[in-house]
Structures are given as structure tokens and as C-alpha cells.
Amino acid sequence: MGRRRLSGVLASGCLIAAACSFDLDSVRRPAGDATLDGRGGDGGGGDGGACSIATCTGTCRDGQCCHGCWDGTKCEPGNTAGACGTGGAACIVCDDHNPCTQDGCSSGACTATPVSGTCPGGVCVGTMCHCGASGEPCCATTPACGGGLTCNVTQTCGPCGSIGQACCAGNMCAANAVCYNSMCATCGGPALLCCANMTCANNLACSGGTCQCGASGQPCCQGVSCNSQVLVCDGTQCVGCGNRGQPCCICDVCNLPAICMSGTCG
């Protein structure tokens, strides 16, 4: 390939230092790694080179040892809701079809985390879509509200508890709201107060009383990004990157002397 000089911002959004020059062909790589960029085309879930059943701790797939999951054509890391699995088994799509949970994948197994907010015909209470209680949307069935409450013009039950209404007795609000200065306010969104049981909307976590994302151990913002160059989204949450054994950082960067191989610094 020869010497290449890179500068400015690439189309991928990766910022390369000005006047950076290096010879890709001169970079030493581990034995058996014939690729120029250290990626074996396995999506980060497998080892490059020929696979040996005697030494593979996952499953040999298409000549590679797959530790993540197999999507039918290639090995995936196996840590996302769209492709979850481990040991080289077939990837599973994690989707419980529940609007009150966020689908995820941890250690190769599907997870379902309760979230706050609205759902078709109600609000999320725990992992259930609920209606008819004070401040909640009126149910589509009869009775529209429980406990003798009346469905008001805003299509919520009772005179209190809904967003924009006064808090009910005991500073109570519907599950998608929180009592603040005696009024029920929106909760669960980015930088907003956490809802009941410290729940937040999708791709957010309750930290210090507010819903946040992007920090170490927190959900990836919008499911894809983190707030630091030393963090990377592993498909679910933000984790450290760049050191040996950790994922490669953005733009396949690792801390020297480690290099990025198949998505991992080694």
C-alpha cells in the first residue's frame, strides 16, 4: 500500500492529527494476521486465521474461532439486542415486544430493563402498560377510570397527578411524572428528574436523581455514542477502551504498544 499522509477529518468523523504520516506496510502485526488494518472481517467476535477445533474456545465458523454469535454470514460480537449470543451460537434478536422495557444483551443473554414514559393507551408502570389510575390516561375500555375517578377533558383520570396538574395527596403523580414544587412535571428524559423507582426513558439511566447517558457504565446516548474519547459503546453501555484486552476506541485507536485487531486492542 505504501506511505500515506492523513490529515483533517475523515468522512467517518475521525479526526486525524495534521501532518500525520506513517507507512502501513511497515507496521508489525501478529503472525497469521494478513489484513492491513488488523480486522479479520469477523465483526470483532472471532479470531483471525485458520480455526482449530482443538484450541478454539468458541465455535469454528468459516475458518475462524467465533466467540460471539453467528449471524449466518459472519461472527458478531454478540453484545447487542440485534445480535446477541456467545460461544459461536446463532445470533438471537432480543425483542420482547414490550414498550415498557428496553431490550438489551449482556454476557450473550437477552435483558429487559424497565423504562418510564408512555405506552399505547397508558403509561409504563414497572414493566406493564397501565391506565385508569389518578393522573394516568383514561382507558379505552369501560370504566375509563378506576376508583370512582372521572375522565377529564385532557383524557386523564381525576383532577390531579397528570403532567401539568397539581400533585395528588402525598405528593403523588402518575408514573410518567414526578411531583416538583407541588406540580406534576415531566420526568425520565435526558437531564430530567428520574421517574418513580428511579426509572428513565430508553438509553438513559438514573444517576444522582437525573436521567443521564454516555458516562462509564451508563447507557450509550441514543444507543450509539459516549461522552469521552476513552469510552466506546459496546452495543448497550459505555465502557473503557484503548488498553490491551479492551475494545478499540473510535477510529480503531489503541494506546501504544497495543494495536487494534478485530475490534479489540491487543
C-alpha positions in Angstrom: 0.0 0.0 0.0 3.0 2.3 0.7 3.2 5.5 2.7 0.0 7.5 3.2 -0.3 11.0 4.7 -3.5 11.6 6.5 -4.9 14.9 7.9 -8.1 16.6 8.7 -11.5 15.0 9.3 -12.3 11.8 7.5 -15.8 11.0 6.2 -16.3 8.7 9.2 -15.9 11.7 11.5 -12.5 10.5 12.8 -10.2 13.5 13.4 -6.6 12.8 12.3 -3.8 15.0 13.6 -2.4 17.3 10.9 0.8 16.2 9.1 0.4 12.7 10.5 2.4 10.3 8.3 3.1 6.6 8.6 3.8 3.5 6.5 1.0 1.0 7.0 3.1 -1.7 5.3 5.9 -1.3 7.9 3.6 -1.9 10.9 4.5 -5.2 12.5 1.5 -7.5 13.0 1.0 -10.8 14.9 1.7 -14.0 13.0 -1.3 -15.0 10.8 -2.7 -11.5 10.6 -2.7 -10.8 6.9 -5.0 -7.8 6.9 -3.8 -4.3 6.6 -5.9 -2.8 9.4 -5.9 -5.7 11.8 -9.6 -6.6 11.2 -10.4 -10.1 10.2 -13.9 -9.3 9.0 -15.5 -11.2 11.9 -17.2 -8.2 13.4 -14.9 -8.3 16.4 -16.3 -11.6 17.7 -13.7 -14.0 16.4 -10.1 -14.7 15.9 -8.4 -14.2 12.5 -6.7 -17.1 10.7 -7.5 -20.8 10.4 -9.6 -22.2 13.2 -8.6 -25.3 15.1 -11.3 -27.2 17.0 -8.6 -28.3 19.5 -7.8 -24.7 20.5 -11.0 -22.8 19.7 -12.9 -21.9 22.9 -15.9 -20.9 20.9 -17.2 -22.4 17.6 -15.2 -22.7 14.3 -17.2 -20.7 11.8 -15.9 -20.1 8.2 -12.3 -20.8 9.3 -12.5 -18.5 12.3 -13.0 -19.1 16.0 -16.2 -17.3 16.8 -16.6 -16.2 20.5 -19.6 -14.0 19.9 -22.6 -15.2 17.8 -23.0 -16.2 14.2 -25.5 -14.2 12.0 -25.4 -16.6 9.1 -22.6 -15.0 7.2 -20.1 -13.6 9.8 -19.3 -13.6 13.5 -20.7 -10.7 15.5 -19.5 -9.5 19.0 -22.8 -10.8 20.4 -23.4 -7.9 22.8 -26.3 -6.0 21.1 -30.0 -6.5 21.1 -29.9 -7.0 17.4 -27.3 -9.8 17.5 -27.0 -11.4 21.0 -25.2 -14.6 21.8 -21.9 -16.2 22.8 -19.7 -19.2 22.1 -20.3 -19.0 18.3 -24.0 -20.0 18.6 -26.6 -18.4 16.2 -27.3 -14.8 17.0 -30.6 -14.0 18.7 -32.6 -10.8 18.2 -33.7 -9.6 21.7 -37.2 -8.1 21.4 -39.9 -8.9 24.0 -42.3 -6.6 22.1 -42.9 -4.7 25.4 -43.0 -0.9 25.1 -42.2 -0.6 28.8 -38.8 -2.4 28.7 -35.6 -1.7 26.9 -34.2 -4.7 25.1 -30.5 -5.4 25.6 -27.9 -8.0 25.7 -25.4 -8.9 28.5 -22.9 -11.7 28.5 -24.6 -13.2 25.5 -28.1 -13.3 27.0 -31.1 -11.0 26.4 -32.1 -8.5 29.0 -35.2 -6.3 29.5 -34.8 -3.2 31.6 -37.9 -1.3 32.8 -38.3 2.1 31.4 -40.6 5.1 32.1 -42.8 7.0 29.7 -46.0 6.5 27.7 -47.1 3.3 26.0 -50.1 2.6 23.7 -53.1 3.5 25.8 -51.4 4.3 29.0 -48.1 4.9 30.9 -45.4 2.4 31.9 -45.7 1.2 35.5 -42.8 -1.2 36.1 -42.9 -3.4 33.1 -46.6 -3.0 32.5 -48.7 -0.5 30.4 -51.3 0.9 32.8 -54.3 3.2 32.6 -57.1 4.5 34.7 -55.4 5.5 37.9 -55.1 9.1 39.1 -53.3 11.2 36.6 -53.0 8.3 34.1 -54.6 8.3 30.6 -58.2 7.2 30.5 -58.6 3.6 29.5 -60.2 2.7 26.2 -62.5 0.3 28.0 -65.2 0.8 30.5 -64.8 2.1 33.1 -62.3 4.6 31.7 -61.0 5.4 35.2 -60.8 3.4 38.4 -61.6 4.3 42.0 -64.6 6.5 41.0 -62.4 9.0 39.1 -63.7 10.9 36.1 -62.1 11.1 32.8 -61.4 14.8 32.3 -61.1 16.9 29.1 -57.3 16.2 28.9 -58.2 12.4 28.7 -56.6 11.7 32.1 -58.2 10.4 35.2 -59.1 12.7 38.1 -58.2 16.3 38.9 -54.6 15.7 39.9 -51.5 13.6 39.1 -51.1 14.2 35.4 -48.3 16.3 33.8 -49.2 20.0 34.4 -51.7 19.2 37.1 -51.3 19.6 40.9 -49.7 16.7 42.7 -52.2 14.3 44.4 -52.2 13.7 48.2 -48.8 12.5 49.4 -47.0 14.3 46.5 -48.1 11.6 44.2 -48.2 11.8 40.4 -48.8 9.3 37.6 -45.8 7.0 36.7 -44.7 9.2 33.9 -44.5 12.3 36.1 -42.8 13.5 39.3 -44.0 15.9 41.9 -41.9 19.1 41.8 -43.0 22.3 43.6 -46.4 20.8 44.1 -47.0 20.3 40.4 -46.6 17.1 38.4 -43.7 17.6 35.9 -42.3 15.5 33.1 -39.7 13.0 34.1 -37.5 10.4 32.6 -36.0 12.3 29.7 -32.4 13.4 29.2 -31.2 15.6 32.1 -34.7 15.4 33.6 -35.6 14.1 37.1 -35.9 10.3 37.3 -39.4 8.9 37.4 -40.7 6.5 40.1 -38.5 3.6 41.1 -35.5 5.6 39.5 -36.6 4.7 36.0 -35.8 6.7 32.9 -36.6 6.5 29.2 -34.8 4.3 26.7 -31.0 4.7 26.6 -30.9 6.6 29.9 -30.0 5.7 33.5 -30.9 7.4 36.8 -27.8 8.9 38.3 -27.8 11.4 41.1 -31.6 11.9 40.7 -31.5 12.8 37.0 -31.6 10.7 33.8 -28.2 10.6 32.1 -26.2 8.7 29.4 -22.7 8.5 27.9 -20.6 8.1 31.1 -18.7 4.9 32.0 -21.2 2.2 32.9 -24.2 4.3 31.6 -26.3 3.5 28.6 -24.9 4.8 25.3 -26.6 8.1 24.3 -29.2 7.4 21.6 -27.9 3.8 21.8 -24.7 4.6 19.9 -22.4 7.3 21.5 -20.4 8.1 24.7 -19.2 11.3 26.2 -15.5 10.7 26.2 -12.8 9.6 23.7 -11.7 7.0 26.2 -15.1 5.3 26.2 -16.8 3.3 23.5 -20.3 2.0 23.1 -20.3 -1.8 23.4 -23.8 -2.0 22.0 -25.5 -1.3 25.3 -23.4 0.8 27.6 -20.2 2.9 27.6 -17.1 1.0 28.5 -13.4 1.8 28.7 -11.3 1.4 25.5 -7.8 1.6 24.2 -5.9 -0.6 26.6 -4.9 -4.3 26.0 -8.0 -6.5 26.2 -10.4 -3.6 25.9 -12.4 -2.6 22.8 -10.6 -0.3 20.3 -11.6 3.4 20.7 -13.2 5.4 18.0 -11.2 5.3 14.7 -9.7 1.9 15.8 -7.3 3.7 18.2 -5.4 1.8 20.9 -2.8 3.0 23.4 0.7 2.0 22.3 2.1 -0.5 22.1 -1.3 -2.2 21.6 -2.9 -2.3 18.2 -6.5 -2.8 17.1 -7.2 -6.3 16.0 -10.8 -7.4 15.2 -12.2 -4.6 17.3 -10.0 -5.4 20.4 -6.7 -3.8 21.5 -4.0 -6.5 21.6 
